[in-house]
Amino acid sequence: MLKEQFMSRAAALKDSGRLEIIRDADLSRFCTFRIGGPAEAAMWPLDADALASLLSSADEEGQRYTVCGAASNILFSDDGFCGAVIFTARLKGISVSGTSIAAECGVPLSSLAVEARKAGLSGLEFAYGIPGTLGGAVYMNAGAYGGEMKDVVVSSDHYDPDTGVISSYHGEEHRFGYRESVYMSGRKTVLRAVMSLTSGDPDGIQAKMDANMTARREKQPLEYPSAGSAFKRAPGHYTAAMIDEAGLKGFSVGGAQVSEKHAGFIINRGGATAEDVRRLIDTIRSEISRRFGVVIEPEIRYVGP
Ligand SMILES: Cc1cc2nc3c(=O)[nH]c(=O)nc-3n(C[C@H](O)[C@H](O)[C@H](O)COP(=O)(O)OP(=O)(O)OC[C@H]3O[C@@H](n4cnc5c(N)ncnc54)[C@H](O)[C@@H]3O)c2cc1C
């Protein structure tokens, strides 16, 4: 349910040109999986203060909300979301100073990698082609091709709903691990982060980015909607290889299918529902447990109604 006071704060931000709002927003339009029912409201703050103000108002008024970046790792419920879905994807400020890059949470990772290359800075090549935002990547410690956010993030500013103030984490305080960070154990919202890179030759940096993108295109089913790798790596095991060996490549439930190209991906072949995906995930998990005695955990975040 949307709280009246929260919505009047949101309306004031909208009237001052600092927030976009869609009521009864079809969430399938705003996530890479193209799945999900209606949210009572979807909101896009247009500057970091508007985001902080919206979050603080939501907490004061007891408004239920969830924060997303590009929703590239999210499965929204078929029943949508009761409350406000706040997307950070319009917060796109980036500044370069020496070998550091500071960026707002909504900056796409690929744009960040391109800006780094333009400035002759190496370290973010791995992030090129990951379809998420900086905030989502810090939250998940996103990684690929031998790199991860952990390697480059030196500090991050966040809004803390428990105190209502903006504070920061530095270095080890992020408690980065495999697809894990300190942010996953609370409700803090990453507002911006600073990354430390190293000087490099722009042509060499571009070559690495291109090689990563070529590998993605060759190995991943980018022609279908998905939310990336459906499962985390199980320690000592390659999850995609186990799914393949279990004969589950191409297996489907409704419109959701284990990709024939990459068994680690669940794709939306058209008309998939969140229930299809959840049933497929359950089937894969129990089959892998039965055949290999290995428990695999979903990497995709389910956002319930
Ligand atoms: C085709 C494809 C390929 C992919 N390849 C990779 C890959 O190589 N490596 C990889 O790691 N991932 C990959 N992903 C998954 C995804 O892109 C990453 O996990 C990305 O970091 C998610 O960012 P996002 O902005 O989309 O986050 P969202 O999906 O919007 O959110 C993910 C989680 O982060 C939280 N969150 C988002 N923004 C914030 C914020 N500002 N503050 C606090 N919490 C926040 C959300 O609440 C949610 O729990 C891929 C996805 C797709 C579709």
PDBQT file of the ligand as one rigid body, heavy atoms in Angstrom, charges set to zero:
ROOT
HETATM    1  C1  LIG A 401      23.009 -11.094 -19.660  1.00  0.00    +0.000 C 
HETATM    2  C2  LIG A 401      23.509 -10.880 -18.245  1.00  0.00    +0.000 A 
HETATM    3  C3  LIG A 401      24.849 -11.084 -17.952  1.00  0.00    +0.000 A 
HETATM    4  C4  LIG A 401      25.313 -10.896 -16.633  1.00  0.00    +0.000 A 
HETATM    5  N1  LIG A 401      26.637 -11.098 -16.385  1.00  0.00    +0.000 NA
HETATM    6  C5  LIG A 401      27.083 -10.928 -15.122  1.00  0.00    +0.000 A 
HETATM    7  C6  LIG A 401      28.480 -11.136 -14.819  1.00  0.00    +0.000 A 
HETATM    8  O1  LIG A 401      29.289 -11.434 -15.692  1.00  0.00    +0.000 OA
HETATM    9  N2  LIG A 401      28.880 -10.968 -13.536  1.00  0.00    +0.000 N 
HETATM   10  C7  LIG A 401      28.005 -10.620 -12.540  1.00  0.00    +0.000 A 
HETATM   11  O2  LIG A 401      28.436 -10.472 -11.388  1.00  0.00    +0.000 OA
HETATM   12  N3  LIG A 401      26.709 -10.420 -12.803  1.00  0.00    +0.000 NA
HETATM   13  C8  LIG A 401      26.221 -10.560 -14.044  1.00  0.00    +0.000 A 
HETATM   14  N4  LIG A 401      24.906 -10.352 -14.312  1.00  0.00    +0.000 N 
HETATM   15  C9  LIG A 401      23.973 -10.022 -13.204  1.00  0.00    +0.000 C 
HETATM   16  C10 LIG A 401      23.821  -8.520 -12.909  1.00  0.00    +0.000 C 
HETATM   17  O3  LIG A 401      24.018  -7.737 -14.072  1.00  0.00    +0.000 OA
HETATM   18  C11 LIG A 401      24.785  -8.066 -11.805  1.00  0.00    +0.000 C 
HETATM   19  O4  LIG A 401      24.569  -8.787 -10.609  1.00  0.00    +0.000 OA
HETATM   20  C12 LIG A 401      24.649  -6.565 -11.510  1.00  0.00    +0.000 C 
HETATM   21  O5  LIG A 401      25.632  -6.209 -10.592  1.00  0.00    +0.000 OA
HETATM   22  C13 LIG A 401      23.287  -6.194 -10.927  1.00  0.00    +0.000 C 
HETATM   23  O6  LIG A 401      23.180  -4.784 -10.957  1.00  0.00    +0.000 OA
HETATM   24  P1  LIG A 401      21.770  -4.064 -11.056  1.00  0.00    +0.000 P 
HETATM   25  O7  LIG A 401      22.016  -2.620 -10.991  1.00  0.00    +0.000 OA
HETATM   26  O8  LIG A 401      21.010  -4.552 -12.231  1.00  0.00    +0.000 OA
HETATM   27  O9  LIG A 401      21.111  -4.580  -9.719  1.00  0.00    +0.000 OA
HETATM   28  P2  LIG A 401      19.608  -5.044  -9.540  1.00  0.00    +0.000 P 
HETATM   29  O10 LIG A 401      19.389  -6.299 -10.320  1.00  0.00    +0.000 OA
HETATM   30  O11 LIG A 401      18.706  -3.904  -9.770  1.00  0.00    +0.000 OA
HETATM   31  O12 LIG A 401      19.617  -5.411  -7.991  1.00  0.00    +0.000 OA
HETATM   32  C14 LIG A 401      20.357  -6.528  -7.520  1.00  0.00    +0.000 C 
HETATM   33  C15 LIG A 401      20.398  -6.427  -5.990  1.00  0.00    +0.000 C 
HETATM   34  O13 LIG A 401      21.142  -5.278  -5.649  1.00  0.00    +0.000 OA
HETATM   35  C16 LIG A 401      20.374  -4.399  -4.823  1.00  0.00    +0.000 C 
HETATM   36  N5  LIG A 401      20.712  -3.026  -5.226  1.00  0.00    +0.000 N 
HETATM   37  C17 LIG A 401      20.656  -2.469  -6.454  1.00  0.00    +0.000 A 
HETATM   38  N6  LIG A 401      21.093  -1.193  -6.409  1.00  0.00    +0.000 NA
HETATM   39  C18 LIG A 401      21.409  -0.948  -5.122  1.00  0.00    +0.000 A 
HETATM   40  C19 LIG A 401      21.908   0.195  -4.429  1.00  0.00    +0.000 A 
HETATM   41  N7  LIG A 401      22.172   1.349  -5.044  1.00  0.00    +0.000 N 
HETATM   42  N8  LIG A 401      22.139   0.078  -3.090  1.00  0.00    +0.000 NA
HETATM   43  C20 LIG A 401      21.883  -1.076  -2.423  1.00  0.00    +0.000 A 
HETATM   44  N9  LIG A 401      21.409  -2.188  -3.033  1.00  0.00    +0.000 NA
HETATM   45  C21 LIG A 401      21.174  -2.117  -4.359  1.00  0.00    +0.000 A 
HETATM   46  C22 LIG A 401      18.908  -4.747  -5.122  1.00  0.00    +0.000 C 
HETATM   47  O14 LIG A 401      18.075  -4.419  -4.036  1.00  0.00    +0.000 OA
HETATM   48  C23 LIG A 401      18.999  -6.243  -5.378  1.00  0.00    +0.000 C 
HETATM   49  O15 LIG A 401      18.960  -6.979  -4.166  1.00  0.00    +0.000 OA
HETATM   50  C24 LIG A 401      24.404 -10.505 -15.612  1.00  0.00    +0.000 A 
HETATM   51  C25 LIG A 401      23.054 -10.283 -15.919  1.00  0.00    +0.000 A 
HETATM   52  C26 LIG A 401      22.607 -10.460 -17.222  1.00  0.00    +0.000 A 
HETATM   53  C27 LIG A 401      21.158 -10.209 -17.550  1.00  0.00    +0.000 C 
ENDROOT
TORSDOF 0
